[in-house]
Amino acid sequence: MSDATTIEGQRTVSSRTAEPVPRAPPGTWRVLGPALVLWVVTAISVAVPGSWWVLVCLASVVGGVAAVAAIRGRKWLSHAIFAYAAVGAALVMVTGMRIGVAEAQREAPHIEAAVSSGESVALRVALSDYPALDAEATENAISGWSPATLLEQRHGTKLVLWFARTETDLGIGGDAEAQDTAPRFWAPGTELLIEGHPVPLEATSGAPFGISVKRVSEITPASPGMIVAANLRAQLRDTAAQVAWASLVPGFAVGDTALVSDLLDERMRSSSLSHLVAVSGDTVRSGGG
């Protein structure tokens, strides 16, 4: 057998036994590419506050040019490339505008001025969730906190309200229990005219400011349906408080953790179980909204 025949046979065998080179599935970068671009855009916008409008302008220009090129491009250019570029630019524009709205929601010049001067501020707010009252709260005393949204502002700045005074000090004593304005009836949509001291929160917080409330001078009840739901929550909490080992029932049912002690809360966190009551509460609030 000649050397040429031997070499040709070796080539045939090696070509049969060679494993194919692994390749990424078709279309992988069509998904990963825009996702990577959006991640970079978001990182830049977070690191450089106020840069969202620059990104929106650049994305609008790039998107417009890419759209025109995709429609009127020459044959030697790939129309698909320009189409993907136009879609990616549109996604960047939407992301940039959402970041701009989020930044606007964190701006409240009058609250910032009150923080600098150390003075109290009067605000009209609407509760965005059911208040998280402490277990020791009674008809004559209230303590706890609640997320809220600042009214009379275009974008609605998010706030955290802290209550640590009696009902009389808050201006909601007397016969408030019969007027659907007592804390047990507070629900998403309840409007309050409050007076308190603002405190700036960390940049990673969902709200830019917290308000230590010292007085509530005016209360506008939520819708009747929300009032009924708030009353049912309060009744469930009152009933669970009278039953041994039932402190978690309101949390599992409606996300009310007022009866959960600090020790139990710490144990749930250490065992990674605290998400159970949080998810339950979010589900009920989403359904009720």
Secondary structure as UniProt FT lines:
FT   HELIX           3..17
FT   TURN            26..27
FT   HELIX           28..47
FT   TURN            49..50
FT   HELIX           52..72
FT   TURN            75..76
FT   HELIX           79..105
FT   HELIX           109..117
FT   STRAND          121..127
FT   STRAND          132..133
FT   TURN            135..136
FT   TURN            139..140
FT   STRAND          144..150
FT   STRAND          158..163
FT   HELIX           167..170
FT   HELIX           175..178
FT   TURN            179..180
FT   HELIX           183..185
FT   TURN            188..189
FT   STRAND          191..200
FT   TURN            203..204
FT   STRAND          209..220
FT   HELIX           224..241
FT   TURN            244..245
FT   TURN            247..248
FT   HELIX           249..254
FT   TURN            258..259
FT   HELIX           262..270
FT   TURN            271..272
FT   HELIX           275..288
//
